[in-house]
């Protein structure tokens, strides 16, 4: 998982086009803060999918109960520090 800003800075994506695979965009407000939002991921049929959820609400709890895991803030963009080809 990485922010668009991190992908652009690493030369993986452009600011005005969707990121290339294996990266997929997560829909959310441009000013989403990890103070209010949690980044979550889940492996489904061999593919890691992600979403944003407002912390401490019923939807967030439901996602955690169904196998989603919260991505630590320190892990966001970590794949870019290793290899540009890794999505996770």
VMD Tcl script that draws the C-alpha trace (Angstrom):
set ca {
  {0.00 0.00 0.00}
  {1.22 3.48 -0.80}
  {-0.24 6.94 -1.20}
  {-0.49 8.48 -4.66}
  {2.07 11.06 -3.56}
  {4.49 8.24 -2.64}
  {3.90 6.47 -5.98}
  {4.51 9.68 -7.93}
  {7.65 10.51 -5.92}
  {9.02 7.01 -6.59}
  {8.34 7.37 -10.33}
  {5.83 4.52 -10.33}
  {2.74 6.58 -11.24}
  {1.79 9.92 -12.75}
  {-0.35 12.45 -10.92}
  {-3.08 12.52 -13.57}
  {-3.54 8.82 -14.42}
  {-4.42 5.70 -12.43}
  {-1.43 3.82 -11.03}
  {-0.14 0.85 -13.07}
  {-0.77 -2.71 -11.91}
  {-0.17 -4.21 -9.44}
  {-1.14 -0.92 -7.77}
  {-4.86 -0.15 -7.51}
  {-6.38 3.11 -6.33}
  {-8.41 3.21 -3.12}
  {-11.25 5.71 -3.22}
  {-11.23 8.31 -0.47}
  {-10.95 12.01 0.22}
  {-7.68 13.62 -0.81}
  {-7.12 14.94 2.68}
  {-7.78 11.66 4.52}
  {-5.73 11.54 7.71}
  {-4.74 8.35 9.50}
  {-5.94 10.09 12.65}
  {-9.54 9.68 11.43}
  {-9.25 7.01 8.74}
  {-7.84 3.49 8.88}
  {-6.24 1.89 5.84}
  {-7.29 -1.76 5.70}
  {-6.24 -4.65 3.48}
  {-7.43 -8.17 2.77}
  {-6.10 -10.91 0.51}
  {-8.87 -12.21 -1.76}
  {-8.08 -14.95 -4.31}
  {-4.39 -14.08 -4.24}
  {-4.88 -10.34 -4.70}
  {-4.52 -7.77 -1.93}
  {-7.40 -5.30 -1.90}
  {-7.61 -2.20 0.24}
  {-10.09 0.29 1.57}
  {-10.38 3.31 3.81}
  {-12.70 3.33 6.79}
  {-13.47 5.92 9.42}
  {-11.95 4.67 12.65}
  {-14.09 3.53 15.59}
  {-17.37 3.14 13.71}
  {-19.59 0.12 13.06}
  {-18.29 -0.29 9.49}
  {-14.68 -0.35 10.68}
  {-15.53 -2.98 13.31}
  {-17.41 -5.05 10.72}
  {-14.42 -5.05 8.36}
  {-12.09 -6.19 11.14}
  {-14.51 -8.98 12.11}
  {-14.59 -10.28 8.52}
  {-10.84 -10.67 8.13}
  {-9.61 -7.24 7.10}
  {-6.43 -6.05 8.79}
  {-5.41 -2.52 9.58}
  {-2.25 -1.41 7.80}
  {0.22 0.23 10.20}
  {1.08 3.78 9.11}
  {4.76 2.77 8.96}
  {3.88 0.11 6.34}
  {2.23 2.59 3.96}
  {4.78 3.11 1.20}
  {7.16 0.48 2.63}
  {7.09 -1.55 -0.60}
  {8.44 1.46 -2.48}
  {11.48 1.54 -0.24}
  {12.29 -2.06 -1.31}
  {11.11 -2.59 -4.88}
  {8.93 -0.57 -7.22}
  {7.28 -3.79 -8.41}
  {5.90 -4.90 -5.04}
  {2.38 -3.91 -4.02}
  {2.74 -5.29 -0.54}
}
mol new
graphics top color blue
foreach p $ca { graphics top sphere $p radius 0.5 }
foreach p [lrange $ca 0 end-1] q [lrange $ca 1 end] { graphics top cylinder $p $q radius 0.2 }
display resetview
